Amino acid sequence: MIALEEAQRRLLALAKPVPAETIPLHAAAGRYAAADIVAQRTQPVRDLSAMDGFAVRFADGPGPWRLIGQSAAGAAFSGALEPGDTVRIFTGAALPQGADTVIMQEDMRAEGDIIHLSAPLDLVAGRHVRKAGEDFATGDLLVSAGEQLTPARIALAAMGGHGSVSVRRPIRVAILSTGDELVPLGAPVRDDQIPASNSVMLHALLSAPACVTTDHGIVRDDLATLTAVFTSLADADIIMSTGGASVGDHDHVKPALEGAGAQIDFWKIAMRPGKPLMAGQLGKALVLGLPGNPVSAFVTAILFAKPLIAALSGAPEPLPQRHKAILGSALPAVAKRTDHIRAILAEGRATPIGLNDSAALRALARANALIVRPADSPAAHAGDEVDIIKIA
């Protein structure tokens, strides 16, 4: 067995970002930027008002002022303020030439075209003004290559003058399940069978704008059949199987991959759940052989499959982020494998869910975090600080 961190490092070392494509900005949500997105314009271009009110010259003091016009968003006042002048201004409108401060309308009163403070007010130079370029200027970096395009980053790119962006094409993931005990979803299930839940779980976990998953069904425990299926999928970016990765008489994933021409990089990880995980390369495709137990498949997908997809998309830091939490109840010492314990995270406290078996889906469905306990950790007590990975 190899350590979890070593396995992650070796897997990500195999990942080379996929080619880029240029797409309209409105279609880019969830994709990964293939190149830096740089501002093509300054925002705001001019000083703008942050309030409805009156634009004045701070040097004029507390007034009164002569009203000479108005400035609205998209319809700026074209003249300039002379000493003692003011312009009615609306939120988002450009400040007239000569103005440098905005006084809110609630603080002013009008007597015809003469505007007064409605009460004594400590004026502050530049108050309620969005200065030109305070958000960004032409040439500023808006989104770095490798960052995922969130709604806010898409809005930023749009404001920066972009209508299209260069992104990594979606990662193609071929998913298959192995095992004679599996039956299709919704089909009758004998006592010695189980529904094939892993494939639909992985589709739900991985499918996203940056990833396209395809289901290649249930493959029976037959070496020749499995070898042929693996061979047929060599054009995918990732081939992901579940089950058959252990050492039993019916575990054919490793010999089938080798029979198809794959190079196995590592097999068996010092982690729980998920020890029998396997990784390698078949043609241009990277291969992940996940365990068959549903919880093991889920945890290894979080720790290996999702980071691999992110790395192929060009993400500079693809591994799941760890957070700190307070342990809600005691945990025993950990042996030689890094442990991942299903937990409920609430108000900064992570409380383990009692049933921690690798086939216990009900406990997994309740969990929203994994408590990560390194190999050889001593017993932990309620109130101790622990590392967690959020999973919901």
N, C-alpha and C positions, 0 to 999 in steps of 0.2 A: 504494500500500500504506500501511496505517497500522500503528503500533507495537503490539506485543502488549498492553501495559498499557493503551493507549488503547482497543483493541478490547474488552478485558474490562470496562473501565469503562463503555463505551457499552452493552454488552449488559446488564450488571447494572442500569443505569439504566432499562431497559425493564421490569424485573421488579417487579411489585407482588404482595405475598403473597396467596395464595389464601385463600378463606374458612376459618373454623374450624369444628370439630365437637367435641362432647364424647363421649368413649368411655371404656369401663372401663379402669382402669389396667393390667390384665393384657393388654390388646390394644394398648398404646401403645408397645411397644418399637420403636425406630427412627424414630418420628414426632417432629415438631418442636413444642415447646410454643408455643401461640398466646398465652398469657398467663403472667405470673409465677405460679409455684406457691409459696404461702406456708404456713408451718407453722401448722396448726390446733391444735397441742398442743405441750407441752414434752417433750423427750427428753434424759435420763430425767426423769420427773416427780419422783422422789425420789432421794436418794443410794442407790446400789446397790453391792453388793460385786462386785469384779472377780475374786475368788478364792474357793475353798472355804477356810473357816477359822473364825475367831472374831471377832465384833464387840466392840470394847472402847471405853472412854473413854481417850483419850491421857493425860489428866490423872492417871489412876490409876497411871501408871508401869508397871514390869515385873511387876505382879501380886504374888501369885496372884489369881485371879478365881473368883467363884461362878457356875456354869453355871445359868441360870434358864430356858432354853428354846432354841428354834431358829427360824430364819427361812429359808424357801425361796422360790424364784421362784414367784410366784402365791399364796403362802401366807405372808404377812409375819407376824412376831412382833408381837402387838398391844400389848404392854406397853412399859415404858420402863426403861432401865438406870439403876440407882442406883450410887453409888460402889462399886467392887469387883465389879460384875456383868459377866457376859459372856453372849453368845448364840451358839450354833453357827449359822453362816451359810453359804449356798451361793452359787455364782456366779450373779449376776443377781438375787439377793434384795435386798429393801429393808432398809437399815440400821434397826435399832430407834431409837426416840426416845432421845436421849442419847448414842448411839454416834457416833464420828467416825473410827474407824480399824479396819482389818481386819488380823489377824495370820494368816498362812497356817497351815493345819493341820499342815504339816510342822515348824513351829517350836514346836508346843505338845504337851503331854502331859497326860493326865487321871489324877487320883487320886480316883475317885468323881465327885462334883460339883465338885471343886476342880480348876482348870485352871492349869497352870504353863508357863512357858517351858521348852522342852526344852534350851536352851542360852542363854548370854548373847546378847542381841540389841539392836542400836541401833534403838529404836522411832522411827518417823517419823510425825508427825501427818498423817492423811489418806491414809496408804499403802493401796493396793489398794481405793480407793473411787472409783467413778464419780459425780462430783458432779451434782446435779440441774441440768439445763439446759446441761451442758457440751457436748453435741452441738448442740442448737439449742433455741430458746425460741419460744413462741407468737408469731406475727407475723414471724419471721425468713424471709428469702428463701431458698428451697431450690433452685429451678431458675428461671433467667431465661427470659423469652419469647425464642424463637428458638433455644434450646439443644435439641440432639437428645436424646431420652430413651434413654439408655443403661441397661443393667440396674442399675447402681449408682444412677442418678438415679431410676429407678422405685422401687427399694427405699427411697430417701430420701423420695419423695413418699408412699409407703405408710406409713412410720413417722411422717410428718408429719400423718397423719389423712385422707389422700385415698383415695377409692375410684374416682374418675373424674377425668379431666383434659381440658382444652381443648387441642386440637392442630390443626395445619393439615391439611386433607384431603389425600389423596395427589395428587401431581402426575401428570397424564395426559400421557404422551408417545407420540405416534404415529410409528412408525419405518417408513421405506420405503427401498428400494434402487433405484437407477436404473442401466441399462446393458444393452444387447443381448447383452453377453458373459456375463452372469450366468446361472447355472442353479440351481435349488433344491437344497438340501442332499441328498446321497445320490443325485442323479440322474446319469446318464452325462454325462461331460464331454468334449467334443471338444477338439482341440488349440488352437482359437481361443476357448475358453470358460474360465471359472473358476467355482468354487462361490461362492455368495453368502454370504461369511463375515462381512461387516460387521454385518448385522442381528442374528445370533445373538450376536456379540461385544458389541454395544451392549446387548442384552437382559441379558446376563450382567453387564455393567459397571454398568448403571443400575437394574435391578430391585431393589426394596427396599421395606420397609413404607411409606416416604415417597414412593414412585414406582411407578406402574403403567404398564408399557410394552405397547403393542400393535403387532403386526407386520402391515403392510399390503403385504407381499410385494415382488416385483420389478416395477418399472414400466419398460416399454420406452422406448427413446429416440425418443419421439414427442411433439411439443410439445402437441398437443391432448389426448392422453391424460394426460400429466403435469399439465397445467393443471386438468383435471377432477378428478384425484385430490387435488391440493392444495386445491381448492375444497371437496371433500367432508370435509376434515379440519379445517376452520376452527374447530370447537368444542373441539379439543384444547387443552391448555395449551401444549404444545410440539410442533411438527411438525419432525421430524428426518429429513433425507434424507442419503444418502451417494452420492457420484458425481455427475457432470454439472455440477459447480460451476465448471469451468474455462472456457476460451475456445474450445474446439474446435467443429467443425461439429455435433457430436452432444451438446454440453453444453447441455441445455435447462432446467436448474433455474432460472436467473435469469429468462429470459423467461416461463417457465411460472408462476413466482410472481407476477411483475408482471401477467401475464394474468389471474391469479386475484384480483388486487386488492391484492397485498401491497405494503408499503412497505419497500424495502431500506435498512437503516441503514448497513451497511458491507459491503465485499467485498474480499478479498485482505488478508492479514496479513503483516507482516514477520517471519515465523517459519518455522522448518524443524524437522520436516515440518509441513504444514498450511496452506501459503500460500493456497489457493483458498477458505478458509472464508468463508461468507456468513451474515449475520444480518439479521433484519427482523421485521415483524409482519404477520399476515394475520388480519383480524378481531380476535378476542380472543386468538388464538394467537400465540406467539412462534415464529419460524422459525429453524432452524439448518441450513444446507446444509454438511454435512461433506464433506471430500474422499473420493474413492473408494478410494485406496490404503489398505490395512488399518491400517498403522502410523500414517499421517496421521489416519485416522478415530479411532483409539484416543487419540492424543495430544491432538487437538482436543476429544474428549469429556472427557478429564481436565481440560483447561484452560478449557473453555467450557460443555459440557453439564452436568457434575456441579455446577459452581458455580451455573449458572442454576437447576437444580432446588432447590439449597439456598436460593438467594435467594427463589424463589417460596414456599418453605416458611418464610420469615421469618428465616433465619439471618443474624446481623449481620455475620459475616465468612465469606463463602461460598467465597472463593478457596482453592485448595489450599495447605497450609502448606509452606513451604520449610524445609529443614534444612541444616546444614553437614556436609560430609564431606571427607575427604582423597582427592585424586585418585590413582588407582592406576596410571595410565600417561599418557604425554604426549598432548596434543591440539593440533591445529593452530589457527591464528588463525581467528576467526569473521569473516565478511563482514557484510553489511548486515541480516541477519535473525537474531533470537534463535534459538539452536540448542537442541534437546532430544535428548540422546544417551542411548540405552539403556545401562544399566549394571547391574552386580551389586554390591549394597551388602552388605558383610560387615565386622563389627567396626569400623564407622566409616569404612571405605575404600570408595570408589566406583570400580570398574574398568570402563571402557567395553567394550562387546561389539563385536568387530571389525566385523561387517557392520551398517552403519547405513542401508541403503536403506529407503525408505518402504514397500516391499512385502515386506520380509523379516520374516515372522511368526515364524519359528523363533527369531530373535534376540530379538524382543519377548517371546516366551513364556518365555525364560530370564531376562529382566530383572526386577528388583524396584524399580528406581529410574530416574528421568530426571535426567541432569546438565543443569542449565540454564546456558547460556553466553550472556550478553547480546550483542547486535549490536556489532560492532567490537572484540570482546575479542581481546587478543593471544594468542599461543601459550601454552598452559599446560603445566606440567611435573609429573611424578609428585611427590607430596608437597604440591602447592599445595592450598589450601582452595577448595572449590567449593560452589555451591548445588545441592541436589537436591530432587526431589519423589518421595516414596515412592509406588509404584504397586502394591505387593503386600505 
